[in-house]
Amino acid sequence: MIPFLQIVCDLTESQALLVAFSFYIAYVVMALSMSWVLDKVGYKHAMCLGLVGIALGCLLFIPAAYSQEFAVFLVAQFIVGTGLTILQTASNPYIVKIGPQETAAVRISIMGLLNKFAGFLAPIVFTALVLGEFVGVNAQSIAALPEAERVAQITALSDGLVLPYAYMALALFALAVLVKFSSLPDLVLEKPQSADAEAGSLKAYPQLILGVVALFLYVGVEVIAKILR
Protein backbone atom coordinates (compact mmCIF):
# COMPACT_ATOMS: atom_id res chain seq x y z
CA MET A 1 0.00 0.00 0.00
CA ILE A 2 2.82 2.45 0.72
CA PRO A 3 4.23 2.84 -2.82
CA PHE A 4 0.70 2.57 -4.24
CA LEU A 5 -0.61 5.44 -2.10
CA GLN A 6 2.50 7.48 -2.80
CA ILE A 7 1.36 7.53 -6.43
CA VAL A 8 -2.40 7.87 -5.93
CA CYS A 9 -2.28 10.50 -3.17
CA ASP A 10 0.99 12.17 -4.21
CA LEU A 11 2.68 11.58 -0.84
CA THR A 12 6.11 12.38 0.48
CA GLU A 13 8.20 9.63 2.09
CA SER A 14 7.25 10.85 5.57
CA GLN A 15 3.55 10.93 4.74
CA ALA A 16 3.75 7.45 3.23
CA LEU A 17 5.07 6.06 6.52
CA LEU A 18 1.75 7.04 8.13
CA VAL A 19 0.20 4.12 6.21
CA ALA A 20 2.12 1.61 8.33
CA PHE A 21 1.72 3.79 11.43
CA SER A 22 -2.09 3.95 11.15
CA PHE A 23 -2.23 0.15 10.92
CA TYR A 24 0.12 -0.78 13.75
CA ILE A 25 -1.00 1.97 16.12
CA ALA A 26 -4.38 0.22 16.26
CA TYR A 27 -2.71 -2.62 18.16
CA VAL A 28 -1.42 -0.13 20.74
CA VAL A 29 -4.50 1.99 21.35
CA MET A 30 -7.19 -0.69 20.88
CA ALA A 31 -5.67 -3.73 22.60
CA LEU A 32 -7.07 -3.04 26.09
CA SER A 33 -10.55 -2.14 24.85
CA MET A 34 -10.59 -5.22 22.62
CA SER A 35 -9.68 -7.41 25.59
CA TRP A 36 -12.74 -5.94 27.36
CA VAL A 37 -14.88 -6.87 24.34
CA LEU A 38 -13.36 -10.35 24.47
CA ASP A 39 -14.41 -10.76 28.11
CA LYS A 40 -17.94 -9.66 27.27
CA VAL A 41 -18.69 -11.71 24.15
CA GLY A 42 -16.36 -14.72 24.41
CA TYR A 43 -13.66 -16.03 22.10
CA LYS A 44 -15.79 -17.38 19.27
CA HIS A 45 -17.94 -14.26 18.95
CA ALA A 46 -14.85 -12.06 19.28
CA MET A 47 -13.28 -13.81 16.28
CA CYS A 48 -16.47 -13.10 14.32
CA LEU A 49 -16.37 -9.44 15.35
CA GLY A 50 -12.72 -9.25 14.30
CA LEU A 51 -13.50 -10.62 10.85
CA VAL A 52 -16.43 -8.21 10.48
CA GLY A 53 -14.21 -5.31 11.56
CA ILE A 54 -11.59 -6.17 8.96
CA ALA A 55 -14.34 -6.47 6.33
CA LEU A 56 -15.67 -3.01 7.23
CA GLY A 57 -12.17 -1.59 6.89
CA CYS A 58 -11.88 -3.21 3.46
CA LEU A 59 -15.21 -1.68 2.42
CA LEU A 60 -13.97 1.74 3.47
CA PHE A 61 -11.16 1.42 0.92
CA ILE A 62 -13.80 1.72 -1.81
CA PRO A 63 -14.85 5.33 -1.04
CA ALA A 64 -11.19 6.04 -0.25
CA ALA A 65 -10.24 4.90 -3.75
CA TYR A 66 -12.96 6.95 -5.41
CA SER A 67 -12.18 10.10 -3.41
CA GLN A 68 -8.38 9.57 -3.40
CA GLU A 69 -8.37 11.11 0.09
CA PHE A 70 -5.34 10.00 2.08
CA ALA A 71 -7.13 10.52 5.42
CA VAL A 72 -9.84 8.03 4.42
CA PHE A 73 -7.17 5.47 3.54
CA LEU A 74 -5.61 5.96 6.97
CA VAL A 75 -8.96 5.49 8.72
CA ALA A 76 -9.56 2.32 6.69
CA GLN A 77 -6.11 1.01 7.67
CA PHE A 78 -6.83 1.77 11.33
CA ILE A 79 -10.15 -0.09 11.20
CA VAL A 80 -8.49 -3.10 9.59
CA GLY A 81 -5.83 -3.00 12.31
CA THR A 82 -8.53 -2.82 14.99
CA GLY A 83 -10.30 -5.85 13.54
CA LEU A 84 -7.03 -7.75 13.47
CA THR A 85 -6.36 -6.74 17.07
CA ILE A 86 -9.48 -8.42 18.41
CA LEU A 87 -9.09 -11.35 16.00
CA GLN A 88 -5.58 -12.11 17.20
CA THR A 89 -6.47 -11.41 20.84
CA ALA A 90 -9.19 -14.06 20.57
CA SER A 91 -7.63 -16.60 18.21
CA ASN A 92 -4.25 -17.07 19.91
CA PRO A 93 -5.58 -18.28 23.29
CA TYR A 94 -8.40 -20.09 21.50
CA ILE A 95 -5.90 -22.12 19.47
CA VAL A 96 -4.00 -22.92 22.67
CA LYS A 97 -7.08 -24.11 24.58
CA ILE A 98 -9.05 -25.80 21.79
CA GLY A 99 -7.02 -29.02 22.03
CA PRO A 100 -4.65 -30.92 24.31
CA GLN A 101 -2.23 -28.75 26.26
CA GLU A 102 0.68 -30.94 25.15
CA THR A 103 0.23 -29.99 21.48
CA ALA A 104 -0.63 -26.30 22.02
CA ALA A 105 2.82 -25.14 20.87
CA VAL A 106 2.44 -27.15 17.67
CA ARG A 107 -0.91 -25.54 16.88
CA ILE A 108 0.44 -22.05 17.52
CA SER A 109 3.47 -22.79 15.33
CA ILE A 110 1.28 -24.02 12.47
CA MET A 111 -0.90 -20.91 12.75
CA GLY A 112 2.21 -18.73 12.69
CA LEU A 113 3.53 -20.49 9.59
CA LEU A 114 0.21 -20.04 7.81
CA ASN A 115 0.17 -16.38 8.82
CA LYS A 116 3.66 -15.78 7.44
CA PHE A 117 2.86 -17.68 4.24
CA ALA A 118 -0.19 -15.47 3.77
CA GLY A 119 2.02 -12.44 4.42
CA PHE A 120 4.28 -13.62 1.59
CA LEU A 121 1.42 -14.47 -0.78
CA ALA A 122 -0.86 -11.47 -0.21
CA PRO A 123 1.46 -8.80 -1.73
CA ILE A 124 1.91 -10.98 -4.82
CA VAL A 125 -1.86 -11.38 -5.24
CA PHE A 126 -2.45 -7.69 -4.50
CA THR A 127 0.13 -6.66 -7.10
CA ALA A 128 -1.37 -9.00 -9.69
CA LEU A 129 -4.95 -7.84 -9.09
CA VAL A 130 -4.37 -4.11 -8.64
CA LEU A 131 -1.13 -3.31 -10.41
CA GLY A 132 -1.07 -6.07 -13.02
CA GLU A 133 -1.96 -3.65 -15.81
CA PHE A 134 0.49 -1.03 -14.58
CA VAL A 135 3.80 -2.87 -14.64
CA GLY A 136 6.67 -0.40 -14.48
CA VAL A 137 4.46 2.43 -13.28
CA ASN A 138 5.99 4.38 -10.40
CA ALA A 139 5.85 7.86 -8.91
CA GLN A 140 8.58 9.12 -11.26
CA SER A 141 6.92 7.82 -14.43
CA ILE A 142 3.55 9.20 -13.34
CA ALA A 143 5.05 12.64 -12.60
CA ALA A 144 6.59 12.78 -16.09
CA LEU A 145 3.22 12.41 -17.83
CA PRO A 146 1.18 15.35 -19.15
CA GLU A 147 -1.37 16.57 -16.60
CA ALA A 148 -4.46 15.06 -18.25
CA GLU A 149 -2.78 11.71 -18.79
CA ARG A 150 -1.36 11.75 -15.25
CA VAL A 151 -4.83 12.31 -13.75
CA ALA A 152 -6.30 9.52 -15.91
CA GLN A 153 -3.52 7.11 -14.86
CA ILE A 154 -3.97 7.88 -11.17
CA THR A 155 -7.74 7.47 -11.48
CA ALA A 156 -7.29 4.10 -13.17
CA LEU A 157 -4.89 3.03 -10.42
CA SER A 158 -7.25 4.01 -7.60
CA ASP A 159 -10.25 2.42 -9.34
CA GLY A 160 -8.26 -0.82 -9.44
CA LEU A 161 -8.61 -1.05 -5.65
CA VAL A 162 -12.40 -1.27 -5.68
CA LEU A 163 -13.06 -4.84 -6.82
CA PRO A 164 -10.22 -6.56 -4.88
CA TYR A 165 -11.26 -4.92 -1.62
CA ALA A 166 -14.95 -5.56 -2.29
CA TYR A 167 -14.19 -9.26 -2.84
CA MET A 168 -12.05 -9.37 0.31
CA ALA A 169 -14.87 -7.80 2.32
CA LEU A 170 -17.38 -10.34 1.00
CA ALA A 171 -15.00 -13.22 1.78
CA LEU A 172 -14.44 -11.93 5.31
CA PHE A 173 -18.16 -11.50 5.95
CA ALA A 174 -18.75 -15.05 4.69
CA LEU A 175 -15.96 -16.37 6.93
CA ALA A 176 -17.46 -14.56 9.92
CA VAL A 177 -20.81 -16.23 9.26
CA LEU A 178 -19.13 -19.64 8.94
CA VAL A 179 -17.33 -19.18 12.26
CA LYS A 180 -20.53 -17.92 13.92
CA PHE A 181 -22.58 -20.97 12.92
CA SER A 182 -19.77 -23.53 13.04
CA SER A 183 -19.53 -26.32 15.59
CA LEU A 184 -16.47 -24.73 17.19
CA PRO A 185 -17.04 -24.51 20.95
CA ASP A 186 -17.20 -21.07 22.56
CA LEU A 187 -14.54 -21.55 25.19
CA VAL A 188 -14.81 -19.78 28.53
CA LEU A 189 -11.39 -19.37 30.12
CA GLU A 190 -11.56 -19.02 33.85
CA LYS A 191 -9.41 -16.39 35.47
CA PRO A 192 -7.04 -17.86 38.05
CA GLN A 193 -8.01 -17.17 41.65
CA SER A 194 -5.22 -16.65 44.12
CA ALA A 195 -5.01 -15.35 47.65
CA ASP A 196 -1.53 -14.01 46.91
CA ALA A 197 -1.90 -10.44 45.64
CA GLU A 198 1.56 -10.59 44.10
CA ALA A 199 0.42 -13.46 41.86
CA GLY A 200 -1.78 -11.04 39.95
CA SER A 201 1.05 -8.66 39.09
CA LEU A 202 3.21 -8.72 35.99
CA LYS A 203 6.30 -9.31 38.12
CA ALA A 204 5.02 -12.80 38.80
CA TYR A 205 5.28 -13.62 35.09
CA PRO A 206 8.76 -12.64 33.84
CA GLN A 207 8.26 -14.80 30.74
CA LEU A 208 5.34 -12.55 29.78
CA ILE A 209 7.47 -9.41 30.07
CA LEU A 210 10.28 -10.98 28.03
CA GLY A 211 7.77 -12.13 25.45
CA VAL A 212 6.34 -8.62 25.07
CA VAL A 213 9.84 -7.19 24.59
CA ALA A 214 10.67 -9.89 22.03
CA LEU A 215 7.45 -9.24 20.10
CA PHE A 216 8.02 -5.49 20.19
CA LEU A 217 11.48 -5.87 18.66
CA TYR A 218 10.25 -8.46 16.16
CA VAL A 219 7.40 -6.29 14.89
CA GLY A 220 9.74 -3.28 14.69
CA VAL A 221 12.15 -5.19 12.47
CA GLU A 222 9.23 -6.53 10.40
CA VAL A 223 7.84 -3.02 9.79
CA ILE A 224 11.29 -1.70 8.82
CA ALA A 225 11.73 -4.60 6.39
CA LYS A 226 8.34 -3.93 4.79
CA ILE A 227 9.08 -0.22 4.40
CA LEU A 228 12.51 -0.84 2.86
CA ARG A 229 11.06 -3.47 0.54
C-alpha positions as CSV (number, residue, x, y, z in Angstrom):
1,M,0.0,0.0,0.0
2,I,2.8,2.5,0.7
3,P,4.2,2.8,-2.8
4,F,0.7,2.6,-4.2
5,L,-0.6,5.4,-2.1
6,Q,2.5,7.5,-2.8
7,I,1.4,7.5,-6.4
8,V,-2.4,7.9,-5.9
9,C,-2.3,10.5,-3.2
10,D,1.0,12.2,-4.2
11,L,2.7,11.6,-0.8
12,T,6.1,12.4,0.5
13,E,8.2,9.6,2.1
14,S,7.3,10.8,5.6
15,Q,3.6,10.9,4.7
16,A,3.8,7.4,3.2
17,L,5.1,6.1,6.5
18,L,1.7,7.0,8.1
19,V,0.2,4.1,6.2
20,A,2.1,1.6,8.3
21,F,1.7,3.8,11.4
22,S,-2.1,3.9,11.1
23,F,-2.2,0.2,10.9
24,Y,0.1,-0.8,13.8
25,I,-1.0,2.0,16.1
26,A,-4.4,0.2,16.3
27,Y,-2.7,-2.6,18.2
28,V,-1.4,-0.1,20.7
29,V,-4.5,2.0,21.3
30,M,-7.2,-0.7,20.9
31,A,-5.7,-3.7,22.6
32,L,-7.1,-3.0,26.1
33,S,-10.5,-2.1,24.9
34,M,-10.6,-5.2,22.6
35,S,-9.7,-7.4,25.6
36,W,-12.7,-5.9,27.4
37,V,-14.9,-6.9,24.3
38,L,-13.4,-10.3,24.5
39,D,-14.4,-10.8,28.1
40,K,-17.9,-9.7,27.3
41,V,-18.7,-11.7,24.2
42,G,-16.4,-14.7,24.4
43,Y,-13.7,-16.0,22.1
44,K,-15.8,-17.4,19.3
45,H,-17.9,-14.3,18.9
46,A,-14.9,-12.1,19.3
47,M,-13.3,-13.8,16.3
48,C,-16.5,-13.1,14.3
49,L,-16.4,-9.4,15.4
50,G,-12.7,-9.3,14.3
51,L,-13.5,-10.6,10.9
52,V,-16.4,-8.2,10.5
53,G,-14.2,-5.3,11.6
54,I,-11.6,-6.2,9.0
55,A,-14.3,-6.5,6.3
56,L,-15.7,-3.0,7.2
57,G,-12.2,-1.6,6.9
58,C,-11.9,-3.2,3.5
59,L,-15.2,-1.7,2.4
60,L,-14.0,1.7,3.5
61,F,-11.2,1.4,0.9
62,I,-13.8,1.7,-1.8
63,P,-14.8,5.3,-1.0
64,A,-11.2,6.0,-0.3
65,A,-10.2,4.9,-3.8
66,Y,-13.0,7.0,-5.4
67,S,-12.2,10.1,-3.4
68,Q,-8.4,9.6,-3.4
69,E,-8.4,11.1,0.1
70,F,-5.3,10.0,2.1
71,A,-7.1,10.5,5.4
72,V,-9.8,8.0,4.4
73,F,-7.2,5.5,3.5
74,L,-5.6,6.0,7.0
75,V,-9.0,5.5,8.7
76,A,-9.6,2.3,6.7
77,Q,-6.1,1.0,7.7
78,F,-6.8,1.8,11.3
79,I,-10.2,-0.1,11.2
80,V,-8.5,-3.1,9.6
81,G,-5.8,-3.0,12.3
82,T,-8.5,-2.8,15.0
83,G,-10.3,-5.9,13.5
84,L,-7.0,-7.8,13.5
85,T,-6.4,-6.7,17.1
86,I,-9.5,-8.4,18.4
87,L,-9.1,-11.3,16.0
88,Q,-5.6,-12.1,17.2
89,T,-6.5,-11.4,20.8
90,A,-9.2,-14.1,20.6
91,S,-7.6,-16.6,18.2
92,N,-4.3,-17.1,19.9
93,P,-5.6,-18.3,23.3
94,Y,-8.4,-20.1,21.5
95,I,-5.9,-22.1,19.5
96,V,-4.0,-22.9,22.7
97,K,-7.1,-24.1,24.6
98,I,-9.0,-25.8,21.8
99,G,-7.0,-29.0,22.0
100,P,-4.7,-30.9,24.3
101,Q,-2.2,-28.7,26.3
102,E,0.7,-30.9,25.1
103,T,0.2,-30.0,21.5
104,A,-0.6,-26.3,22.0
105,A,2.8,-25.1,20.9
106,V,2.4,-27.1,17.7
107,R,-0.9,-25.5,16.9
108,I,0.4,-22.1,17.5
109,S,3.5,-22.8,15.3
110,I,1.3,-24.0,12.5
111,M,-0.9,-20.9,12.8
112,G,2.2,-18.7,12.7
113,L,3.5,-20.5,9.6
114,L,0.2,-20.0,7.8
115,N,0.2,-16.4,8.8
116,K,3.7,-15.8,7.4
117,F,2.9,-17.7,4.2
118,A,-0.2,-15.5,3.8
119,G,2.0,-12.4,4.4
120,F,4.3,-13.6,1.6
121,L,1.4,-14.5,-0.8
122,A,-0.9,-11.5,-0.2
123,P,1.5,-8.8,-1.7
124,I,1.9,-11.0,-4.8
125,V,-1.9,-11.4,-5.2
126,F,-2.4,-7.7,-4.5
127,T,0.1,-6.7,-7.1
128,A,-1.4,-9.0,-9.7
129,L,-5.0,-7.8,-9.1
130,V,-4.4,-4.1,-8.6
131,L,-1.1,-3.3,-10.4
132,G,-1.1,-6.1,-13.0
133,E,-2.0,-3.7,-15.8
134,F,0.5,-1.0,-14.6
135,V,3.8,-2.9,-14.6
136,G,6.7,-0.4,-14.5
137,V,4.5,2.4,-13.3
138,N,6.0,4.4,-10.4
139,A,5.9,7.9,-8.9
140,Q,8.6,9.1,-11.3
141,S,6.9,7.8,-14.4
142,I,3.6,9.2,-13.3
143,A,5.1,12.6,-12.6
144,A,6.6,12.8,-16.1
145,L,3.2,12.4,-17.8
146,P,1.2,15.4,-19.1
147,E,-1.4,16.6,-16.6
148,A,-4.5,15.1,-18.3
149,E,-2.8,11.7,-18.8
150,R,-1.4,11.7,-15.3
151,V,-4.8,12.3,-13.7
152,A,-6.3,9.5,-15.9
153,Q,-3.5,7.1,-14.9
154,I,-4.0,7.9,-11.2
155,T,-7.7,7.5,-11.5
156,A,-7.3,4.1,-13.2
157,L,-4.9,3.0,-10.4
158,S,-7.2,4.0,-7.6
159,D,-10.2,2.4,-9.3
160,G,-8.3,-0.8,-9.4
161,L,-8.6,-1.1,-5.7
162,V,-12.4,-1.3,-5.7
163,L,-13.1,-4.8,-6.8
164,P,-10.2,-6.6,-4.9
165,Y,-11.3,-4.9,-1.6
166,A,-14.9,-5.6,-2.3
167,Y,-14.2,-9.3,-2.8
168,M,-12.0,-9.4,0.3
169,A,-14.9,-7.8,2.3
170,L,-17.4,-10.3,1.0
171,A,-15.0,-13.2,1.8
172,L,-14.4,-11.9,5.3
173,F,-18.2,-11.5,6.0
174,A,-18.7,-15.1,4.7
175,L,-16.0,-16.4,6.9
176,A,-17.5,-14.6,9.9
177,V,-20.8,-16.2,9.3
178,L,-19.1,-19.6,8.9
179,V,-17.3,-19.2,12.3
180,K,-20.5,-17.9,13.9
181,F,-22.6,-21.0,12.9
182,S,-19.8,-23.5,13.0
183,S,-19.5,-26.3,15.6
184,L,-16.5,-24.7,17.2
185,P,-17.0,-24.5,21.0
186,D,-17.2,-21.1,22.6
187,L,-14.5,-21.5,25.2
188,V,-14.8,-19.8,28.5
189,L,-11.4,-19.4,30.1
190,E,-11.6,-19.0,33.9
191,K,-9.4,-16.4,35.5
192,P,-7.0,-17.9,38.0
193,Q,-8.0,-17.2,41.6
194,S,-5.2,-16.7,44.1
195,A,-5.0,-15.4,47.7
196,D,-1.5,-14.0,46.9
197,A,-1.9,-10.4,45.6
198,E,1.6,-10.6,44.1
199,A,0.4,-13.5,41.9
200,G,-1.8,-11.0,39.9
201,S,1.0,-8.7,39.1
202,L,3.2,-8.7,36.0
203,K,6.3,-9.3,38.1
204,A,5.0,-12.8,38.8
205,Y,5.3,-13.6,35.1
206,P,8.8,-12.6,33.8
207,Q,8.3,-14.8,30.7
208,L,5.3,-12.5,29.8
209,I,7.5,-9.4,30.1
210,L,10.3,-11.0,28.0
211,G,7.8,-12.1,25.5
212,V,6.3,-8.6,25.1
213,V,9.8,-7.2,24.6
214,A,10.7,-9.9,22.0
215,L,7.5,-9.2,20.1
216,F,8.0,-5.5,20.2
217,L,11.5,-5.9,18.7
218,Y,10.2,-8.5,16.2
219,V,7.4,-6.3,14.9
220,G,9.7,-3.3,14.7
221,V,12.2,-5.2,12.5
222,E,9.2,-6.5,10.4
223,V,7.8,-3.0,9.8
224,I,11.3,-1.7,8.8
225,A,11.7,-4.6,6.4
226,K,8.3,-3.9,4.8
227,I,9.1,-0.2,4.4
228,L,12.5,-0.8,2.9
229,R,11.1,-3.5,0.5
